[in-house]
Amino acid sequence: MNSTQFGKLAYFVLGTLALAFGPAHAQSYDAAWTFGDVGMMAYRLDAFEPTNLQFPPLGTENPTLPLELGKRYQIRVTNPSAHPLEIIAKATSPAQDTVLLSMSVQGSLESNPGVAWTDNGQGTVRFTFTAALYEAMTQGGRKPGYRCRPHSATMRGDFTVAGLPIADRIAPSPVRVDLQTVASGLAAPVLLVPDPARPGRLHIVDQVGLVRVIDHGQLRDAPLLDLTSLVVPVRVNYDERGFLGLAFHPGYGDPGHVGHGRFYTYTSEPVQGPADFTVEVPAGTAMNHQSVVREWIWDGASEKVDPASSREILRVDQPQSNHNAGHMEFGPDGYLYIAFGDGGGANDTAVGHGAIGNGQNINTILGSIIRIDPMDPALTSDSPNPASANGAYRVPADNPFVGADGIDEIFAYGFRNPYRFSFDALSGALIVPDVGQNRVEEINFVRKGRNYGWNVKEGDFAFDPPTGTVGKVLDDPKFSDPVVQYDHDDGLSIIGGYTYYGTAVPALWGQYVCGDFSRQFSVPEGRLFVADLFTGQIQELLIGPAGDPLGLFVKGFGQDLDGEVYLLASTTLGPVGDTGIVMKIVAARTGFVAVLSGAEAGTDSSATGLATLQLSAAKDSVSYQLKVQGLENATQAHIHISTEPGLDGPPAVWLFPAAPPAMLIPGQFTGPLGTGSFTAANFVGPLAGQTIADLLSAIREGRAYVNVHTQQSPAGEIRGPLK
């Protein structure tokens, strides 16, 4: 999906979408219905297809009908000469309707190439519901609708519209990946940060308050740092508070640098006295918690960080429990960037959000990304940067609001909840996804002093704070627009990741890997995405050669010193339990092996075998070779599929011979028993009518095995699971 182009033009030039479909749309449609009539009083819904659409019951008069952006429709009117149909911008009075498409006159949108209106002159019309058509339908406060031209006062109805504000759905990437588990048994891993001085050492931020360490592939039992006594008690069902951020000073590994051994944490803590930054709330209203940034020092040898090494950098009042952001990262300029959400609630309108919302208020730190030098000013006396008001850090002198109206620490503003961000390892570009409210998730290139729109905009679109709804594209040069966006038909909450510069999946090199928390809160339906930030295209990374969905809640990402990217996820919604997992993103396997023995088949045979399978580049066929040694009286061999791992199942693919009937090889045989390739057309039994992807899923789930049958062991003499 090219979401940038589509988002910017969504309400105006969706004609390009129809051009992309071109001739196919001239021949087909996504949905259709037939209008009969009740005299001059109403159109009557007589038929529709496909039948699984959410249409009103047949026989409904002047029905309200569903349209979806980007879809093509066919309408048949059984008596077109008496009741010619028109697609209109529907007003309260027929005299104020605007005719856009018509069976009897020239509608204003009929020549639009995107709409691709066709009329066979016999009562059947087709059109593509584009954003340009939707825009025309809603001009002047009108609504999408239809009417009969000569009986416009009585034969008229409405359309509902789906697919707003972005019509395109995120499509699968042709790249397939696998996930290699590197740590498990965690509560809620939300971030992974490499040790900049010790290759092979990775630090996991667990939301409950722990820094866990993976040392050369092994998860250490003891946490490096335990902050559970500092963080607020997190709600186990769901909570956005907790231990959220970790960053190592650029001089962390240099013994001669003042930053040696220093790192920083971002935590949600109970209110403890005045904050460095606050917001106005009614008298007697308590803050929900405070966001606290602390500095720590590790000597590089002790099993745990000395708690006494903690130094508080800054403390920020948070009026609500959500939208805490929490990410921290040092930029190429050596300064620490810290993300703050808008303070929580919804729409940036809750208590403590002021008249214009925190996102648009440069006199509050909430809803912004700040930039500071976190070192104790006493250790950086030669710095040209002024010390902060609390004396705990310095503020870069070139921050955009130094010496001007606005908080000196702010680098950029207009954010709702920039939960995770990163710097591109090669270009240094600051990439900031921002979690949307009800409709749009976005990814931004962030520059100093720029306003990213919240809560005037959500993505490219005008946002209405009182209702929480989005409207049309809002073009205003004072706002910076996202480079990628998608709407909530594809997810709920963008989870920022990293530009991939590893070697495990070459096809991803230079692309931005990120994800979405889940399609819904009730079940883990998180998604893994890859985006081209320069074209705006975003696609879903499916798992394994079969292209399986992720099936986890996405909680964070990490990147090691080699540029490899890690996914942090869980099957549990809240920060509780031990289902949290850290997985390295690697290339999907295309080869599979089964080692065959009598023991696996439950026989005492001394024969052995080896089956190898290789998926084609197009993923539509599989080549195979089956070798056996010392096998007597072979008759047939297959891939079998069971309903559960470890159980017996029927044959699904013939390997020897390539098709029935069975064929006896008398006496002892050693060598290639079967060599060839197969497609889904060769499937039998439990895979009949299914796809190569279904076979691959069975392999991944441990339900596929190779079984070689003999005259003396007709149920199978040697076998082995495909892995």
C-alpha positions, 0 to 999 in steps of 0.5 A: 500500500502506498499510504503516503500518496493515498493519504495525501490524496485520499479524498481527492484523487483516488482515480489512480486506484481505478486506473491501477485496476483498469480493464479488470474493473471493466469486466467485474465488480466487488458487489452488486444489487438489484432494485425493483420498485414499489410503484413510484413510492420506493426502490425495493431491494430484490437481490444482492451479491455476494450474499455474505455482505451486510445488506438489509433484508430483501424486500427493504424499501429505499434501503440504506446500502453499504459502500466501501472506498476502492470497491467497484459496484454494479446496480441493476434496475428492473424498470430503468425507463420508469425509474432511472437511477442517480447517484447523488450528493443527497440534501434534505430537499431533492431540489438541492441534491447534486447529481453525480452519476445518472442513467438519464442525464450527464452526471458531473462525475461520469467522465472521471476515469477513477469512477469508471462509470459504465451504463449499458442502456438497459438498466445496468450500471457500474462504478468505482467508489473513489475518494473523489466520488465520496468528496463530491457526495459530501460537498456542502454538508450533503450525504452519499445517496441515490434517487430515482430521477422522476420520483426523487421525493419518494424514491431516495435512499442513503449509503453508508461508507466504510474504508475511511479515511484510507481505502487501501489495506496493507498487503502482504510483503513478498518477503517471508521471515521466521522468528528465532526465539532468543529469550522467553519466560518474560512478563512484558518485554517492551524494548531491547537495547544492545550493550554498546561496549560488549558485542553479544550482550543485549538488554531487555526492558521488562515493563514490570521494572526489570532490566534482563540480560541476554549474554551471547544467546543466554538469558541470565537469571538475575536482572541487571537492574530491578526497578520494581520498587520505583515503578507504580504498581501496574495493572495486570489486565492492561497498563501503559505505565511501568518501565518504558525506556533505556538508553546508554550514553555514547561514552558508556564504553570509553573509560576516559569519557565522563559518560563511562558506565552511564545509562538512563531509564524512563519509569512511571513512578508514584507522585513524590513531590513537585515535578520539574514540569507540570500541567494545570489541573483543577484544585484538589485534582491529583496527578495519576503518576510522574514520569521520571528519567534517571541516570545509573552507573554500572562498573561493568563487572558486578552482577547488578547495578548499584542502586545508590548510583541513581541520579534523578534527571527530570520528573514530569507530572502525568494527569492520566495513566495512558499516553506515556510515550517513554522511549529514549535514545541518543542521537548522532549529535550525542544528545538524549532524545526523550518522547512524551505523550500528550498526558493521556485520556482521549482526544487531548481534551481531558483534565490537564490538557488545557484549552488547545491540548498538550500536543499543540502547547509549546509551553508544556513538555507533554506531547513532544520529543525533547532533547537534552545533555543528561550529564551532570552540569558539574562534569561538563563545565566547558559546555556552551549549553546552559544548565537546566532549571533544576540544575540536573542536565544541560539544554542544547543552545540550538534547541528551537525554543531556547530564547523564545516562547516555549519550553527550552527542552522541546525539539519537536511537538504535536505528538499524541503518543510517540511510544517508540522512535529510532535514528536510522543507523546510516542517515541519522534520520529521526523516525518517529511513529505516533500512535493514533486516536481512533482512526490513523497510525502514522510514521514521521521523519522528525525535524527540529522545531516542527509541529506534527499536528496532534490534536488538530490532525490525525495523520493527514486528516483533520481531527475534531477533538470534541467528537474524536472523528477525522475529516478530510485531508488538512493541508497546512504548511505549519504541520509536518505530515507523515511519510507512512500512514494506515487506518484502523482497518489494519490495526490499533496501535503502531509500534515503532521499530528500526531500519534494517541493516542486518544480513539475516534477511537481505531483502529487508535491507534499508527498509523500516521494520515495525509493527502494530500491537493487535487488530483487537484487544481481546485476542493477540492479533499483532502484525509485523510490517515493513515500510519504505519511508520514501515511497510510503509503501507499507506491507505485512511481513508474514511468518514462515514460507506458508505466510502465517500471521503473527498471532501475538501482541506486539510490544516492542522492537530492538536492534543489535550492533549488527543491524539485526532486528528483534521482535518483543511480544507476548500472548498476554495483553497486560504486563503479567505472567511469563509469556513474554518472548524476544525473537530475532527476525531471520529469513524464512526457511525454504528447505525441510528435512526428515530423518527416517528410522524404524524407531520413529515408525515403531518397528525394529527395522535397521533401515534408515532414510533421509527426505529433503524438500525445497520450496520453489522461489515462487512458493508454488511447488516443492522439489524433493528427494527421498533416499533410503539405506538397507530397506527391503521390499519397499512399496510406497512412500508419502508425506502424511498429515496428522491432526495433532503432532505425534499422531498418525495421519493419512497420506497427503503427498505421494513421493514413491511412486509419484502417484498411485498405485503402489509399486514393489521393489523386491529385495534390499534397496539402497539409494534414491527411492523418490525424486521429483517435484509436486504442486498442490494439484498433487495433494490427496487425502487431508490436503486435497483441495488445499495449498502449498501454504497448508502443507508448510503450516502442517510442517511448522506445526509438527503434523507432517512426517515422511513414511516409507511402507514395505511389504512386511510393514504395510503401515510404515517401516521407517518414518520421520517428522519433517522439520 
